[in-house]
Amino acid sequence: MSPKLGRFLASAAMILLTLAGRLQAQGFQLPAYETYALPNGMKVYLMPQKEVPLLHVTVGIQAGSAADGKQYGLASFTGDALKLGTKNYSKDKLEELFDFHGAYYGSALDQDYTAVQLSLAAKDAEKLFPAFSEVLRTPTFPEKEVAKLRERTVSELKKAKESPNQVADDFFNRLVFEKHPYGSPVSGTPSSIGKLTRADLQKFHASAYRPEVAAISVVGDFEIPAMKKLIEKNFAIWSAGTAPAKSSVPDIQAADKNPQVLLVDKKDSHETTFRIGGPGVKRGNEDWIPLQVVNTILGGRFTSLLNEELRVKSGLTYGARSRFEGLRNGGTFSISTFTATDTTGRTLEMAIQTYQNFVKKGVDQSMLDSAKAYVKGLFPPRYETSSALSNLLIEMWIYNLPDAVINDFEEKVDSLTVAKANELIKKHFPTENLNILMIGQASQIQNIATKYGTVIKTDIVSAQEGRL
């Protein structure tokens, strides 16, 4: 290493340590941003961040997989098909334009909403915003391109079942939510995607992709007046519908039911994949932040109770975790792990016993202090990039979250007491009538499954099709 490089790295390290110290002393705060609405109802969020000459744009659409109805995967497939061509750009022209400028654009979704994203150099905004706007407003869904995408998507879905962890969350949601829209497969099924037509995509796009139920966030290197003009030029022309579209997703209603075990037979499997849990909390629940701290102790990090018992001490698995998945109208809590077929019984028993002990005994001060430090240490880095901040603004819009969710995060973590933590465990961690998903060789593990509740047995192909 040259002396000059050594001095540079030493100086950079000192700067980073100084910034880290200030951040820790002051607490992470959401950077300043401006918000307003276009005449067509589209919400706009602008957050200048000039550290690097890049932009990240996220457009949120209030339609996720819960809007699919019986056409599983319709929202997901429509999002993917936006890139197949627009009124003024063919698929090839879109790819050539964005590739030439080193830009990325694509979509992602969950049960509640679709996010269409664009990452680009700040200097290319005027060149790429018109095409990106058309991707959202005027996709043409060419028949030949739709057919190729449909074939490729069906093939990918069929392959997914070969890795049970890829499909386990869909199966578990179906078990917990049953016929509620949140229980539908997020990416669809091989047969449902195979039936989707160009007309289906056009109809869904016309009803769901509307500015009055959409928001755009731009984070990066820009001046607000210029960006306002660029957004107005490209997105104010998006025609609103005749009446505001409203979410038809109902709240999750608690149901009294006996413990259930969904046993999914995968005859060629040499291991068993688990999900254990039940209903959780909404994303906007007032207890959301302290619950993340408490869950860290149970299964939110490598040194968690679950991982310590199932991996470190017993060697039954490579990892065990737990998490709360929050949605707009409900949520889930789940423990996830996997093990060899012949250790299925021991692993399931130990996972449930560890969980029950956690709920019964609660946490002590040393556990809580460690979890607080861990959560606070991870928090600022989650929002270091323009893409993370852009996605965060849309998430806050979707779930109607106030700035305080970010600005008061560390204060809420610090204020959590042992008594409050143990109260939250009793309140929010499901303990009765647990739902259990087991994916593996049914002939080898069925007797184990019967010990934990009413068994619903199916094969992995049927489970992937939503037939439980």
C-alpha positions in Angstrom: 0.0 0.0 0.0 1.4 3.4 -0.9 1.8 6.1 1.8 -0.6 8.4 0.0 -3.3 5.6 -0.1 -2.7 4.8 3.5 -3.2 8.4 4.6 -6.3 8.6 2.5 -7.8 5.5 4.0 -6.9 6.6 7.5 -8.6 10.0 6.9 -11.7 8.3 5.4 -11.9 6.0 8.4 -11.7 8.9 10.8 -14.5 10.7 8.8 -16.7 7.6 8.9 -16.1 7.2 12.7 -17.0 10.8 13.3 -20.1 10.6 11.2 -21.1 7.4 13.0 -20.5 9.0 16.3 -22.7 12.0 15.4 -25.4 9.6 14.1 -25.4 7.6 17.2 -25.5 10.7 19.4 -28.3 12.4 17.4 -30.3 9.4 16.4 -31.3 8.7 12.8 -33.8 11.1 11.3 -35.7 10.9 8.1 -34.1 13.3 5.6 -36.2 16.3 4.6 -38.7 15.8 1.8 -41.5 17.6 0.1 -44.9 16.1 -0.7 -47.8 17.3 -2.7 -50.5 16.0 -5.1 -50.8 16.4 -8.9 -54.2 17.5 -10.2 -55.0 13.9 -11.2 -54.7 12.8 -7.6 -51.2 11.2 -7.8 -49.2 11.8 -4.7 -45.6 13.0 -5.1 -42.7 12.7 -2.6 -39.4 14.5 -3.4 -36.3 13.9 -1.3 -33.0 15.5 -2.6 -29.9 13.5 -1.6 -26.9 14.8 -3.4 -24.1 12.6 -2.2 -24.0 10.7 -5.5 -25.3 11.7 -9.0 -28.0 9.1 -9.1 -31.8 9.0 -8.8 -34.2 6.3 -7.6 -37.8 6.5 -8.5 -40.5 4.3 -7.1 -44.2 4.4 -8.1 -46.6 2.7 -5.8 -49.9 1.3 -7.0 -52.5 0.3 -4.5 -53.0 -3.2 -6.0 -51.1 -6.2 -4.9 -51.8 -9.9 -5.0 -54.9 -9.4 -2.8 -56.5 -7.8 -5.8 -56.1 -10.9 -8.0 -59.5 -12.4 -7.1 -59.6 -15.9 -8.5 -56.9 -15.1 -11.2 -53.9 -15.8 -9.0 -50.8 -13.9 -10.1 -52.7 -11.3 -12.2 -51.1 -8.3 -10.4 -47.7 -9.9 -10.4 -47.9 -10.9 -14.1 -49.2 -7.5 -15.1 -46.3 -5.8 -13.3 -43.8 -8.0 -15.2 -45.6 -7.3 -18.5 -45.3 -3.5 -18.3 -41.9 -3.9 -19.9 -43.2 -5.6 -23.0 -43.9 -2.4 -24.9 -45.8 0.9 -24.8 -47.6 3.2 -27.1 -44.3 4.7 -28.5 -41.7 2.1 -27.5 -41.5 -1.5 -28.4 -40.0 -4.0 -26.0 -36.7 -3.9 -27.9 -36.6 -0.1 -27.9 -37.3 0.1 -24.2 -34.5 -2.3 -23.4 -32.1 -0.5 -25.8 -32.9 2.9 -24.2 -32.5 1.9 -20.6 -29.5 -0.4 -21.2 -27.7 2.4 -23.1 -28.1 4.7 -20.1 -27.2 2.0 -17.6 -30.6 2.3 -16.0 -32.7 -0.4 -14.3 -36.5 -0.6 -14.3 -38.8 -3.3 -13.0 -41.6 -4.2 -10.6 -42.1 -6.0 -7.3 -45.2 -6.6 -5.2 -46.6 -8.0 -2.1 -50.2 -8.6 -1.0 -51.0 -4.9 -0.6 -49.3 -3.0 -3.5 -47.1 -3.0 -6.6 -43.9 -1.0 -6.8 -42.6 0.0 -10.2 -39.0 1.2 -9.9 -36.4 3.1 -11.9 -32.7 3.6 -11.0 -30.8 6.0 -13.2 -28.0 8.6 -13.5 -29.4 12.0 -12.5 -28.2 13.5 -15.8 -30.5 11.1 -17.8 -33.8 11.9 -16.0 -35.2 14.0 -18.9 -34.3 11.3 -21.4 -35.8 8.4 -19.4 -38.8 9.8 -17.6 -41.0 9.9 -20.8 -40.4 6.2 -21.4 -40.9 5.3 -17.8 -44.1 7.2 -17.7 -45.4 5.3 -20.7 -44.4 2.0 -19.1 -46.9 2.8 -16.3 -49.6 4.7 -18.3 -49.7 3.1 -21.8 -48.4 -0.5 -21.8 -49.6 -2.4 -24.9 -49.1 -6.0 -23.8 -48.2 -7.3 -27.3 -49.7 -10.8 -27.7 -46.5 -12.5 -28.8 -44.5 -11.0 -26.0 -47.2 -11.9 -23.4 -47.2 -15.5 -24.6 -43.4 -15.7 -24.2 -43.5 -14.2 -20.8 -46.3 -16.4 -19.7 -44.4 -19.5 -20.8 -41.3 -18.4 -19.0 -43.2 -17.5 -15.8 -45.0 -20.9 -15.7 -41.7 -22.6 -16.1 -40.2 -20.6 -13.2 -43.1 -21.4 -11.0 -42.9 -25.1 -11.7 -39.2 -25.0 -10.8 -39.9 -23.1 -7.5 -41.6 -26.1 -5.9 -38.2 -28.0 -6.1 -37.0 -25.6 -3.4 -39.7 -25.8 -0.7 -38.5 -22.7 1.1 -39.5 -20.7 -2.0 -43.1 -21.7 -1.8 -43.5 -22.2 2.0 -44.6 -18.7 2.7 -47.4 -18.9 0.2 -48.5 -22.3 1.7 -48.4 -20.9 5.2 -50.4 -17.8 4.3 -53.0 -20.0 2.8 -53.2 -22.0 6.0 -53.5 -18.9 8.2 -55.6 -16.7 6.0 -57.7 -19.4 4.4 -60.0 -17.8 1.8 -59.1 -14.3 2.7 -57.4 -12.5 -0.3 -54.1 -12.5 1.6 -54.1 -16.2 1.3 -53.7 -16.3 -2.5 -50.3 -17.1 -4.0 -48.5 -13.9 -4.5 -46.9 -14.8 -7.8 -49.7 -17.0 -9.0 -49.7 -20.7 -9.9 -48.6 -22.5 -13.0 -52.2 -23.1 -14.1 -53.5 -19.6 -13.2 -50.7 -17.9 -15.0 -51.1 -20.2 -17.9 -54.7 -19.0 -18.3 -54.0 -15.3 -18.3 -54.6 -13.4 -21.5 -53.7 -10.1 -23.0 -57.3 -9.0 -22.4 -57.0 -9.9 -18.7 -53.9 -7.7 -18.4 -55.5 -4.8 -20.2 -58.6 -5.0 -17.9 -56.5 -5.2 -14.7 -54.3 -2.3 -15.8 -57.2 -0.1 -16.7 -58.8 -0.6 -13.3 -55.7 -0.7 -11.0 -53.1 1.6 -12.6 -54.7 4.9 -11.9 -53.1 8.1 -10.7 -55.6 8.7 -7.9 -54.5 5.5 -6.2 -50.8 5.9 -7.0 -47.8 7.7 -5.6 -44.3 8.5 -6.9 -41.2 9.1 -4.9 -38.0 10.5 -6.2 -34.8 10.4 -4.1 -31.4 11.5 -5.2 -29.4 14.3 -6.9 -31.9 16.9 -8.2 -33.3 20.3 -7.6 -36.9 20.4 -6.5 -38.3 23.0 -8.9 -36.8 21.2 -11.9 -38.0 17.8 -10.7 -41.5 19.2 -10.2 -41.6 20.3 -13.8 -40.3 17.0 -15.0 -42.9 15.0 -13.0 -45.8 17.3 -14.1 -44.7 17.0 -17.7 -44.7 13.2 -17.6 -47.2 12.2 -15.0 -49.8 14.9 -14.7 -51.0 13.7 -18.2 -52.0 10.4 -16.6 -55.8 10.5 -16.8 -57.7 9.8 -13.5 -60.6 7.4 -13.3 -64.2 8.5 -13.0 -64.3 7.5 -9.3 -61.5 6.8 -6.8 -60.7 3.1 -6.6 -60.8 1.7 -3.1 -59.3 -1.3 -1.6 -61.7 -4.2 -1.3 -59.5 -6.2 1.0 -61.3 -6.8 4.3 -59.7 -6.8 7.7 -58.6 -10.2 9.1 -61.2 -11.5 11.5 -60.1 -13.7 14.3 -61.5 -17.2 14.0 -61.7 -19.9 16.6 -60.4 -23.1 15.1 -58.5 -26.2 16.3 -54.7 -26.5 15.7 -54.0 -27.4 12.1 -51.1 -29.0 10.4 -50.7 -28.6 6.6 -48.7 -31.6 5.5 -47.4 -31.2 2.0 -46.0 -34.3 0.5 -42.8 -34.0 -1.5 -41.8 -37.5 -2.2 -38.3 -36.9 -3.3 -37.4 -34.7 -0.4 -34.6 -35.6 2.1 -35.6 -32.9 4.5 -38.6 -31.3 6.1 -39.3 -27.5 5.8 -41.4 -25.9 8.6 -43.5 -22.9 9.3 -45.0 -22.6 12.8 -47.2 -19.7 13.9 -50.5 -17.9 13.3 -52.1 -14.4 12.9 -49.9 -11.4 13.7 -50.4 -7.7 13.6 -51.0 -5.0 11.0 -48.0 -3.1 9.7 -49.3 0.1 11.3 -49.9 -1.4 14.7 -48.6 0.9 17.5 -46.6 -2.0 18.9 -44.7 -2.7 15.6 -41.4 -1.3 16.6 -41.1 -2.9 20.1 -42.2 -6.2 18.6 -39.2 -6.2 16.3 -37.0 -5.8 19.3 -38.7 -8.6 21.2 -38.7 -10.9 18.2 -34.9 -10.3 17.8 -34.5 -12.3 21.0 -36.6 -15.2 19.9 -35.5 -15.6 16.3 -34.5 -12.3 14.6 -30.7 -12.8 14.6 -28.0 -15.5 14.6 -27.7 -15.5 18.4 -31.4 -15.8 19.0 -33.0 -18.4 21.3 -34.3 -20.5 18.4 -31.0 -20.5 16.5 -29.1 -21.3 19.7 -31.2 -24.3 20.5 -31.8 -25.7 17.1 -28.5 -25.0 15.4 -25.7 -24.2 17.9 -26.5 -26.7 20.7 -28.3 -29.5 18.8 -27.0 -29.3 15.2 -30.5 -30.1 13.9 -30.6 -27.3 11.3 -28.5 -24.7 9.6 -30.8 -22.0 10.9 -34.0 -21.1 12.6 -35.7 -17.7 12.6 -39.0 -16.0 13.5 -40.6 -12.9 12.2 -43.8 -10.7 12.1 -45.0 -10.0 8.6 -47.2 -6.9 8.7 -49.8 -6.0 6.0 -52.4 -3.3 5.8 -55.3 -5.4 7.0 -53.6 -8.1 9.1 -50.4 -10.0 9.4 -48.7 -13.2 10.4 -46.1 -14.5 13.0 -44.0 -17.4 11.9 -41.1 -19.5 13.0 -39.2 -21.0 10.0 -36.6 -23.8 9.9 -35.7 -27.1 8.1 -34.1 -30.3 9.0 -33.3 -33.8 7.7 -36.3 -36.1 7.4 -35.1 -38.4 10.2 -34.7 -35.5 12.7 -38.1 -34.0 11.9 -39.8 -35.0 15.1 -36.9 -33.8 17.4 -36.7 -30.5 15.5 -40.4 -29.7 15.6 -40.6 -30.6 19.2 -37.6 -28.5 20.1 -38.8 -25.5 18.1 -42.2 -25.5 19.8 -40.7 -26.1 23.2 -38.3 -23.2 22.8 -41.1 -20.9 21.7 -43.4 -22.0 24.6 -40.6 -21.4 27.1 -40.0 -17.9 25.6 -43.7 -17.0 25.9 -43.9 -18.4 29.4 -40.7 -17.0 30.9 -40.4 -13.8 28.9 -37.2 -11.8 28.7 -34.8 -10.3 31.2 -32.9 -7.1 31.2 -29.7 -8.4 29.7 -31.6 -10.0 26.8 -33.5 -6.8 26.2 -30.4 -4.6 26.3 -28.6 -6.9 23.8 -31.6 -6.8 21.4 -31.9 -3.0 21.7 -28.3 -2.6 20.7 -28.6 -5.0 17.8 -31.8 -3.4 16.4 -30.4 0.2 16.8 -27.2 -0.8 15.1 -29.0 -2.2 12.0 -31.5 0.6 11.7 -29.6 3.5 10.0 -27.8 1.3 7.5 -31.2 0.2 6.2 -31.8 3.6 4.8 -28.3 4.6 3.5 -29.2 4.4 -0.2 -31.5 6.4 -2.4 -33.4 3.2 -3.4 -34.0 2.3 0.2 -35.3 5.8 1.0 -37.5 5.9 -2.1 -39.1 2.6 -1.3 -39.6 3.7 2.3 -41.6 6.8 1.3 -43.9 4.6 -0.8 -44.2 2.1 2.1 -45.1 5.0 4.5 -47.8 6.1 2.0 -49.2 2.6 1.5 -49.5 1.9 5.2 -50.3 5.5 6.3 -47.2 5.7 8.5 -46.2 9.0 10.1 -42.6 10.3 10.0 -42.4 9.4 13.7 -42.1 5.8 12.7 -38.5 6.6 11.6 -37.7 9.7 13.6 -38.8 8.3 16.9 -37.5 4.7 16.2 -34.5 4.8 18.5 -36.5 6.6 21.3 -39.2 3.9 21.1 -36.5 1.2 21.3 -34.8 2.8 24.2 -38.0 3.3 26.1 -39.0 -0.4 25.9 -38.9 -1.9 29.4 -38.8 -5.6 30.4 -42.3 -5.3 31.8 -43.6 -3.9 28.5 -41.7 -6.4 26.5 -43.2 -9.3 28.4 -46.6 -7.8 28.1 -46.2 -7.7 24.3 -45.2 -11.3 24.3 -48.4 -12.3 26.0 -50.4 -10.0 23.8 -49.1 -10.6 20.3 -47.2 -13.9 20.1 -49.8 -16.6 19.2 -49.8 -19.5 21.6 -53.1 -21.4 21.1 -54.1 -23.4 18.1 -50.8 -22.9 16.3 -50.8 -23.5 12.5 -47.9 -25.7 11.4 -46.7 -26.3 7.8 -44.6 -29.3 7.1 -43.2 -29.9 3.6 -41.4 -33.3 3.2 -41.9 -37.0 2.7 -45.4 -37.5 4.1 -44.9 -41.3 4.5 -42.1 -40.6 6.9 -43.5 -37.7 8.9 -47.2 -38.1 8.9 -47.3 -39.7 12.3 -45.4 -36.8 13.7 -47.8 -34.3 12.2 -50.8 -35.9 13.9 -49.4 -35.1 17.3 -49.9 -31.3 16.7 -53.4 -30.9 15.3 -55.8 -31.8 12.6 -53.8 -32.8 9.5 -54.6 -31.4 6.1 -52.6 -33.6 3.7 -51.9 -32.6 0.1 -49.1 -33.0 -2.5 -46.8 -30.2 -3.4 -48.3 -29.6 -6.9 -51.8 -29.3 -5.4 -50.5 -27.0 -2.7 -48.8 -24.7 -5.2 -52.1 -24.5 -7.1 -53.8 -23.3 -3.9 -55.8 -26.6 -3.5 -55.6 -27.4 0.2 
